[in-house]
């Protein structure tokens, strides 16, 4: 990965970790559950951003 800067590698790793966590939530059946308030996340929001872990009420955590 020497052609990437450290910043790029770290951004890529962050996104891939988010994908891992999203897949774990999908398998565990908690994919649509907001990680903050436990309300269901809107289907359209998840289609727009499949890595979403909480509802749009907590944008500071997204
Ligand atoms: Zn929420």
PDB file of the backbone (N, CA, C, O) and the ligand in Angstrom, with CONECT records:
HET     ZN  A 101       1
ATOM      1  N   UNK A   1       0.846  -1.209   0.000  1.00  0.00           N
ATOM      2  CA  UNK A   1       0.000   0.000   0.000  1.00  0.00           C
ATOM      3  C   UNK A   1       0.875   1.250   0.000  1.00  0.00           C
ATOM      4  O   UNK A   1       0.405   2.318   0.391  1.00  0.00           O
ATOM      5  N   UNK A   2       2.130   1.147  -0.426  1.00  0.00           N
ATOM      6  CA  UNK A   2       3.039   2.286  -0.344  1.00  0.00           C
ATOM      7  C   UNK A   2       2.607   3.440  -1.240  1.00  0.00           C
ATOM      8  O   UNK A   2       3.065   4.569  -1.057  1.00  0.00           O
ATOM      9  N   UNK A   3       1.725   3.169  -2.214  1.00  0.00           N
ATOM     10  CA  UNK A   3       1.264   4.251  -3.094  1.00  0.00           C
ATOM     11  C   UNK A   3       0.199   5.126  -2.425  1.00  0.00           C
ATOM     12  O   UNK A   3      -0.188   6.159  -2.971  1.00  0.00           O
ATOM     13  N   UNK A   4      -0.276   4.713  -1.243  1.00  0.00           N
ATOM     14  CA  UNK A   4      -1.277   5.490  -0.518  1.00  0.00           C
ATOM     15  C   UNK A   4      -0.631   6.293   0.601  1.00  0.00           C
ATOM     16  O   UNK A   4       0.343   5.854   1.213  1.00  0.00           O
ATOM     17  N   UNK A   5      -1.180   7.470   0.863  1.00  0.00           N
ATOM     18  CA  UNK A   5      -0.727   8.222   2.034  1.00  0.00           C
ATOM     19  C   UNK A   5      -1.342   7.576   3.280  1.00  0.00           C
ATOM     20  O   UNK A   5      -2.325   6.842   3.179  1.00  0.00           O
ATOM     21  N   UNK A   6      -0.767   7.849   4.444  1.00  0.00           N
ATOM     22  CA  UNK A   6      -1.315   7.315   5.695  1.00  0.00           C
ATOM     23  C   UNK A   6      -2.753   7.758   5.892  1.00  0.00           C
ATOM     24  O   UNK A   6      -3.578   6.995   6.394  1.00  0.00           O
ATOM     25  N   UNK A   7      -3.059   9.005   5.495  1.00  0.00           N
ATOM     26  CA  UNK A   7      -4.415   9.527   5.658  1.00  0.00           C
ATOM     27  C   UNK A   7      -5.392   8.704   4.812  1.00  0.00           C
ATOM     28  O   UNK A   7      -6.486   8.366   5.265  1.00  0.00           O
ATOM     29  N   UNK A   8      -4.983   8.384   3.570  1.00  0.00           N
ATOM     30  CA  UNK A   8      -5.859   7.604   2.702  1.00  0.00           C
ATOM     31  C   UNK A   8      -6.076   6.212   3.266  1.00  0.00           C
ATOM     32  O   UNK A   8      -7.203   5.717   3.282  1.00  0.00           O
ATOM     33  N   UNK A   9      -5.005   5.574   3.731  1.00  0.00           N
ATOM     34  CA  UNK A   9      -5.127   4.220   4.283  1.00  0.00           C
ATOM     35  C   UNK A   9      -6.060   4.242   5.475  1.00  0.00           C
ATOM     36  O   UNK A   9      -6.906   3.360   5.621  1.00  0.00           O
ATOM     37  N   UNK A  10      -5.913   5.248   6.333  1.00  0.00           N
ATOM     38  CA  UNK A  10      -6.742   5.302   7.527  1.00  0.00           C
ATOM     39  C   UNK A  10      -8.201   5.562   7.176  1.00  0.00           C
ATOM     40  O   UNK A  10      -9.094   5.028   7.833  1.00  0.00           O
ATOM     41  N   UNK A  11      -8.464   6.388   6.136  1.00  0.00           N
ATOM     42  CA  UNK A  11      -9.842   6.630   5.706  1.00  0.00           C
ATOM     43  C   UNK A  11     -10.447   5.360   5.115  1.00  0.00           C
ATOM     44  O   UNK A  11     -11.609   5.042   5.365  1.00  0.00           O
ATOM     45  N   UNK A  12      -9.650   4.641   4.331  1.00  0.00           N
ATOM     46  CA  UNK A  12     -10.129   3.389   3.733  1.00  0.00           C
ATOM     47  C   UNK A  12     -10.441   2.374   4.830  1.00  0.00           C
ATOM     48  O   UNK A  12     -11.478   1.712   4.788  1.00  0.00           O
ATOM     49  N   UNK A  13      -9.537   2.249   5.820  1.00  0.00           N
ATOM     50  CA  UNK A  13      -9.756   1.289   6.898  1.00  0.00           C
ATOM     51  C   UNK A  13     -11.001   1.624   7.706  1.00  0.00           C
ATOM     52  O   UNK A  13     -11.748   0.731   8.106  1.00  0.00           O
ATOM     53  N   UNK A  14     -11.225   2.919   7.947  1.00  0.00           N
ATOM     54  CA  UNK A  14     -12.406   3.334   8.696  1.00  0.00           C
ATOM     55  C   UNK A  14     -13.674   2.893   7.972  1.00  0.00           C
ATOM     56  O   UNK A  14     -14.595   2.353   8.585  1.00  0.00           O
ATOM     57  N   UNK A  15     -13.709   3.130   6.650  1.00  0.00           N
ATOM     58  CA  UNK A  15     -14.894   2.762   5.883  1.00  0.00           C
ATOM     59  C   UNK A  15     -15.092   1.253   5.860  1.00  0.00           C
ATOM     60  O   UNK A  15     -16.216   0.769   5.991  1.00  0.00           O
ATOM     61  N   UNK A  16     -13.988   0.497   5.692  1.00  0.00           N
ATOM     62  CA  UNK A  16     -14.110  -0.960   5.654  1.00  0.00           C
ATOM     63  C   UNK A  16     -14.556  -1.502   7.011  1.00  0.00           C
ATOM     64  O   UNK A  16     -15.310  -2.473   7.074  1.00  0.00           O
ATOM     65  N   UNK A  17     -14.092  -0.878   8.097  1.00  0.00           N
ATOM     66  CA  UNK A  17     -14.553  -1.290   9.425  1.00  0.00           C
ATOM     67  C   UNK A  17     -16.042  -1.012   9.583  1.00  0.00           C
ATOM     68  O   UNK A  17     -16.768  -1.802  10.186  1.00  0.00           O
ATOM     69  N   UNK A  18     -16.499   0.136   9.027  1.00  0.00           N
ATOM     70  CA  UNK A  18     -17.930   0.459   9.080  1.00  0.00           C
ATOM     71  C   UNK A  18     -18.733  -0.587   8.310  1.00  0.00           C
ATOM     72  O   UNK A  18     -19.820  -0.977   8.736  1.00  0.00           O
ATOM     73  N   UNK A  19     -18.196  -1.039   7.177  1.00  0.00           N
ATOM     74  CA  UNK A  19     -18.872  -2.080   6.386  1.00  0.00           C
ATOM     75  C   UNK A  19     -18.975  -3.361   7.213  1.00  0.00           C
ATOM     76  O   UNK A  19     -20.029  -3.996   7.257  1.00  0.00           O
ATOM     77  N   UNK A  20     -17.869  -3.738   7.871  1.00  0.00           N
ATOM     78  CA  UNK A  20     -17.864  -4.919   8.735  1.00  0.00           C
ATOM     79  C   UNK A  20     -18.944  -4.828   9.798  1.00  0.00           C
ATOM     80  O   UNK A  20     -19.703  -5.773  10.010  1.00  0.00           O
ATOM     81  N   UNK A  21     -19.005  -3.675  10.467  1.00  0.00           N
ATOM     82  CA  UNK A  21     -19.996  -3.505  11.538  1.00  0.00           C
ATOM     83  C   UNK A  21     -21.411  -3.547  10.982  1.00  0.00           C
ATOM     84  O   UNK A  21     -22.304  -4.105  11.620  1.00  0.00           O
ATOM     85  N   UNK A  22     -21.637  -2.958   9.783  1.00  0.00           N
ATOM     86  CA  UNK A  22     -22.959  -2.977   9.165  1.00  0.00           C
ATOM     87  C   UNK A  22     -23.361  -4.414   8.843  1.00  0.00           C
ATOM     88  O   UNK A  22     -24.511  -4.798   9.059  1.00  0.00           O
ATOM     89  N   UNK A  23     -22.420  -5.214   8.325  1.00  0.00           N
ATOM     90  CA  UNK A  23     -22.718  -6.613   8.007  1.00  0.00           C
ATOM     91  C   UNK A  23     -23.032  -7.402   9.276  1.00  0.00           C
ATOM     92  O   UNK A  23     -23.910  -8.266   9.273  1.00  0.00           O
ATOM     93  N   UNK A  24     -22.310  -7.104  10.368  1.00  0.00           N
ATOM     94  CA  UNK A  24     -22.581  -7.781  11.638  1.00  0.00           C
ATOM     95  C   UNK A  24     -23.996  -7.453  12.122  1.00  0.00           C
ATOM     96  O   UNK A  24     -24.724  -8.330  12.587  1.00  0.00           O
ATOM     97  N   UNK A  25     -24.378  -6.155  12.001  1.00  0.00           N
ATOM     98  CA  UNK A  25     -25.733  -5.772  12.419  1.00  0.00           C
ATOM     99  C   UNK A  25     -26.772  -6.464  11.551  1.00  0.00           C
ATOM    100  O   UNK A  25     -27.818  -6.891  12.041  1.00  0.00           O
ATOM    101  N   UNK A  26     -26.475  -6.572  10.242  1.00  0.00           N
ATOM    102  CA  UNK A  26     -27.394  -7.229   9.319  1.00  0.00           C
ATOM    103  C   UNK A  26     -27.602  -8.682   9.734  1.00  0.00           C
ATOM    104  O   UNK A  26     -28.734  -9.164   9.773  1.00  0.00           O
ATOM    105  N   UNK A  27     -26.488  -9.392  10.050  1.00  0.00           N
ATOM    106  CA  UNK A  27     -26.568 -10.803  10.457  1.00  0.00           C
ATOM    107  C   UNK A  27     -27.271 -10.943  11.802  1.00  0.00           C
ATOM    108  O   UNK A  27     -28.021 -11.895  12.016  1.00  0.00           O
ATOM    109  N   UNK A  28     -27.033 -10.002  12.702  1.00  0.00           N
ATOM    110  CA  UNK A  28     -27.592 -10.086  14.045  1.00  0.00           C
ATOM    111  C   UNK A  28     -29.048  -9.637  14.087  1.00  0.00           C
ATOM    112  O   UNK A  28     -29.711  -9.775  15.114  1.00  0.00           O
ATOM    113  N   UNK A  29     -29.552  -9.095  12.967  1.00  0.00           N
ATOM    114  CA  UNK A  29     -30.935  -8.645  12.924  1.00  0.00           C
ATOM    115  C   UNK A  29     -31.155  -7.284  13.559  1.00  0.00           C
ATOM    116  O   UNK A  29     -32.291  -6.910  13.852  1.00  0.00           O
ATOM    117  N   UNK A  30     -30.071  -6.534  13.774  1.00  0.00           N
ATOM    118  CA  UNK A  30     -30.218  -5.205  14.389  1.00  0.00           C
ATOM    119  C   UNK A  30     -29.865  -4.098  13.395  1.00  0.00           C
ATOM    120  O   UNK A  30     -29.616  -2.955  13.780  1.00  0.00           O
ATOM    121  N   UNK A  31     -29.850  -4.456  12.113  1.00  0.00           N
ATOM    122  CA  UNK A  31     -29.428  -3.513  11.077  1.00  0.00           C
ATOM    123  C   UNK A  31     -30.267  -2.239  11.058  1.00  0.00           C
ATOM    124  O   UNK A  31     -29.744  -1.144  10.852  1.00  0.00           O
ATOM    125  N   UNK A  32     -31.586  -2.393  11.278  1.00  0.00           N
ATOM    126  CA  UNK A  32     -32.468  -1.224  11.202  1.00  0.00           C
ATOM    127  C   UNK A  32     -32.631  -0.533  12.544  1.00  0.00           C
ATOM    128  O   UNK A  32     -33.350   0.461  12.647  1.00  0.00           O
ATOM    129  N   UNK A  33     -31.975  -1.047  13.566  1.00  0.00           N
ATOM    130  CA  UNK A  33     -32.124  -0.461  14.893  1.00  0.00           C
ATOM    131  C   UNK A  33     -31.075   0.618  15.118  1.00  0.00           C
ATOM    132  O   UNK A  33     -29.878   0.365  14.981  1.00  0.00           O
ATOM    133  N   UNK A  34     -31.524   1.823  15.463  1.00  0.00           N
ATOM    134  CA  UNK A  34     -30.610   2.921  15.763  1.00  0.00           C
ATOM    135  C   UNK A  34     -29.733   2.542  16.959  1.00  0.00           C
ATOM    136  O   UNK A  34     -30.237   2.066  17.977  1.00  0.00           O
ATOM    137  N   UNK A  35     -28.412   2.756  16.833  1.00  0.00           N
ATOM    138  CA  UNK A  35     -27.480   2.390  17.894  1.00  0.00           C
ATOM    139  C   UNK A  35     -27.579   3.345  19.083  1.00  0.00           C
ATOM    140  O   UNK A  35     -27.031   3.066  20.150  1.00  0.00           O
ATOM    141  N   UNK A  36     -28.267   4.459  18.906  1.00  0.00           N
ATOM    142  CA  UNK A  36     -28.359   5.455  19.976  1.00  0.00           C
ATOM    143  C   UNK A  36     -29.701   5.367  20.712  1.00  0.00           C
ATOM    144  O   UNK A  36     -29.728   5.256  21.937  1.00  0.00           O
ATOM    145  N   UNK A  37     -30.819   5.415  19.966  1.00  0.00           N
ATOM    146  CA  UNK A  37     -32.132   5.490  20.627  1.00  0.00           C
ATOM    147  C   UNK A  37     -32.964   4.221  20.425  1.00  0.00           C
ATOM    148  O   UNK A  37     -34.084   4.135  20.928  1.00  0.00           O
ATOM    149  N   UNK A  38     -32.429   3.228  19.690  1.00  0.00           N
ATOM    150  CA  UNK A  38     -33.091   1.939  19.479  1.00  0.00           C
ATOM    151  C   UNK A  38     -34.368   2.009  18.652  1.00  0.00           C
ATOM    152  O   UNK A  38     -35.085   1.014  18.546  1.00  0.00           O
ATOM    153  N   UNK A  39     -34.668   3.176  18.059  1.00  0.00           N
ATOM    154  CA  UNK A  39     -35.801   3.258  17.149  1.00  0.00           C
ATOM    155  C   UNK A  39     -35.382   2.692  15.795  1.00  0.00           C
ATOM    156  O   UNK A  39     -34.198   2.693  15.458  1.00  0.00           O
ATOM    157  N   UNK A  40     -36.362   2.203  15.010  1.00  0.00           N
ATOM    158  CA  UNK A  40     -36.001   1.699  13.679  1.00  0.00           C
ATOM    159  C   UNK A  40     -35.557   2.840  12.752  1.00  0.00           C
ATOM    160  O   UNK A  40     -36.150   3.919  12.761  1.00  0.00           O
ATOM    161  N   UNK A  41     -34.524   2.597  11.965  1.00  0.00           N
ATOM    162  CA  UNK A  41     -34.054   3.575  10.986  1.00  0.00           C
ATOM    163  C   UNK A  41     -34.891   3.413   9.720  1.00  0.00           C
ATOM    164  O   UNK A  41     -35.195   2.290   9.318  1.00  0.00           O
ATOM    165  N   UNK A  42     -35.264   4.523   9.094  1.00  0.00           N
ATOM    166  CA  UNK A  42     -36.089   4.473   7.884  1.00  0.00           C
ATOM    167  C   UNK A  42     -35.375   3.701   6.780  1.00  0.00           C
ATOM    168  O   UNK A  42     -34.176   3.864   6.554  1.00  0.00           O
ATOM    169  N   UNK A  43     -36.151   2.852   6.097  1.00  0.00           N
ATOM    170  CA  UNK A  43     -35.583   2.042   5.020  1.00  0.00           C
ATOM    171  C   UNK A  43     -34.918   2.920   3.958  1.00  0.00           C
ATOM    172  O   UNK A  43     -33.835   2.594   3.472  1.00  0.00           O
ATOM    173  N   UNK A  44     -35.562   4.026   3.602  1.00  0.00           N
ATOM    174  CA  UNK A  44     -35.008   4.910   2.561  1.00  0.00           C
ATOM    175  C   UNK A  44     -33.657   5.480   2.990  1.00  0.00           C
ATOM    176  O   UNK A  44     -32.770   5.668   2.158  1.00  0.00           O
ATOM    177  N   UNK A  45     -33.498   5.756   4.294  1.00  0.00           N
ATOM    178  CA  UNK A  45     -32.227   6.283   4.793  1.00  0.00           C
ATOM    179  C   UNK A  45     -31.126   5.239   4.663  1.00  0.00           C
ATOM    180  O   UNK A  45     -29.983   5.574   4.349  1.00  0.00           O
ATOM    181  N   UNK A  46     -31.467   3.968   4.903  1.00  0.00           N
ATOM    182  CA  UNK A  46     -30.465   2.900   4.805  1.00  0.00           C
ATOM    183  C   UNK A  46     -30.108   2.607   3.356  1.00  0.00           C
ATOM    184  O   UNK A  46     -28.971   2.253   3.046  1.00  0.00           O
ATOM    185  N   UNK A  47     -31.099   2.759   2.461  1.00  0.00           N
ATOM    186  CA  UNK A  47     -30.807   2.562   1.042  1.00  0.00           C
ATOM    187  C   UNK A  47     -29.872   3.671   0.567  1.00  0.00           C
ATOM    188  O   UNK A  47     -28.948   3.425  -0.208  1.00  0.00           O
ATOM    189  N   UNK A  48     -30.119   4.891   1.037  1.00  0.00           N
ATOM    190  CA  UNK A  48     -29.277   6.027   0.648  1.00  0.00           C
ATOM    191  C   UNK A  48     -27.878   5.895   1.239  1.00  0.00           C
ATOM    192  O   UNK A  48     -26.889   6.241   0.592  1.00  0.00           O
ATOM    193  N   UNK A  49     -27.798   5.390   2.481  1.00  0.00           N
ATOM    194  CA  UNK A  49     -26.497   5.217   3.128  1.00  0.00           C
ATOM    195  C   UNK A  49     -26.487   3.909   3.911  1.00  0.00           C
ATOM    196  O   UNK A  49     -26.850   3.896   5.087  1.00  0.00           O
ATOM    197  N   UNK A  50     -26.077   2.807   3.280  1.00  0.00           N
ATOM    198  CA  UNK A  50     -26.114   1.480   3.911  1.00  0.00           C
ATOM    199  C   UNK A  50     -25.234   1.368   5.151  1.00  0.00           C
ATOM    200  O   UNK A  50     -25.352   0.395   5.896  1.00  0.00           O
ATOM    201  N   UNK A  51     -24.352   2.344   5.390  1.00  0.00           N
ATOM    202  CA  UNK A  51     -23.470   2.278   6.560  1.00  0.00           C
ATOM    203  C   UNK A  51     -24.067   3.008   7.758  1.00  0.00           C
ATOM    204  O   UNK A  51     -23.456   3.065   8.825  1.00  0.00           O
ATOM    205  N   UNK A  52     -25.247   3.558   7.580  1.00  0.00           N
ATOM    206  CA  UNK A  52     -25.902   4.302   8.650  1.00  0.00           C
ATOM    207  C   UNK A  52     -26.099   3.419   9.886  1.00  0.00           C
ATOM    208  O   UNK A  52     -26.644   2.320   9.784  1.00  0.00           O
ATOM    209  N   UNK A  53     -25.656   3.899  11.052  1.00  0.00           N
ATOM    210  CA  UNK A  53     -25.799   3.109  12.278  1.00  0.00           C
ATOM    211  C   UNK A  53     -26.790   3.745  13.231  1.00  0.00           C
ATOM    212  O   UNK A  53     -27.192   3.119  14.212  1.00  0.00           O
ATOM    213  N   UNK A  54     -27.195   4.988  12.959  1.00  0.00           N
ATOM    214  CA  UNK A  54     -28.211   5.618  13.799  1.00  0.00           C
ATOM    215  C   UNK A  54     -29.114   6.505  12.957  1.00  0.00           C
ATOM    216  O   UNK A  54     -28.764   6.898  11.844  1.00  0.00           O
ATOM    217  N   UNK A  55     -30.296   6.816  13.515  1.00  0.00           N
ATOM    218  CA  UNK A  55     -31.250   7.600  12.754  1.00  0.00           C
ATOM    219  C   UNK A  55     -30.756   9.042  12.620  1.00  0.00           C
ATOM    220  O   UNK A  55     -29.884   9.478  13.371  1.00  0.00           O
ATOM    221  N   UNK A  56     -31.320   9.778  11.658  1.00  0.00           N
ATOM    222  CA  UNK A  56     -30.838  11.132  11.362  1.00  0.00           C
ATOM    223  C   UNK A  56     -30.999  12.114  12.522  1.00  0.00           C
ATOM    224  O   UNK A  56     -30.565  13.262  12.423  1.00  0.00           O
ATOM    225  N   UNK A  57     -31.617  11.677  13.616  1.00  0.00           N
ATOM    226  CA  UNK A  57     -31.787  12.552  14.766  1.00  0.00           C
ATOM    227  C   UNK A  57     -30.453  12.791  15.489  1.00  0.00           C
ATOM    228  O   UNK A  57     -30.348  13.694  16.319  1.00  0.00           O
ATOM    229  N   UNK A  58     -29.438  11.980  15.171  1.00  0.00           N
ATOM    230  CA  UNK A  58     -28.134  12.125  15.828  1.00  0.00           C
ATOM    231  C   UNK A  58     -27.032  12.326  14.790  1.00  0.00           C
ATOM    232  O   UNK A  58     -26.112  11.513  14.699  1.00  0.00           O
ATOM    233  N   UNK A  59     -27.119  13.401  14.008  1.00  0.00           N
ATOM    234  CA  UNK A  59     -26.157  13.584  12.912  1.00  0.00           C
ATOM    235  C   UNK A  59     -24.715  13.717  13.392  1.00  0.00           C
ATOM    236  O   UNK A  59     -23.785  13.437  12.636  1.00  0.00           O
ATOM    237  N   UNK A  60     -24.519  14.138  14.636  1.00  0.00           N
ATOM    238  CA  UNK A  60     -23.160  14.328  15.138  1.00  0.00           C
ATOM    239  C   UNK A  60     -22.437  13.002  15.294  1.00  0.00           C
ATOM    240  O   UNK A  60     -21.210  12.981  15.397  1.00  0.00           O
ATOM    241  N   UNK A  61     -23.184  11.874  15.314  1.00  0.00           N
ATOM    242  CA  UNK A  61     -22.571  10.554  15.483  1.00  0.00           C
ATOM    243  C   UNK A  61     -22.430   9.807  14.165  1.00  0.00           C
ATOM    244  O   UNK A  61     -21.806   8.747  14.116  1.00  0.00           O
ATOM    245  N   UNK A  62     -22.999  10.348  13.109  1.00  0.00           N
ATOM    246  CA  UNK A  62     -22.976   9.636  11.834  1.00  0.00           C
ATOM    247  C   UNK A  62     -21.575   9.631  11.216  1.00  0.00           C
ATOM    248  O   UNK A  62     -21.378   9.072  10.137  1.00  0.00           O
TER     249      UNK A  62
HETATM  250 ZN    ZN A 101     -31.848   7.276  16.934  1.00  0.00          ZN
END
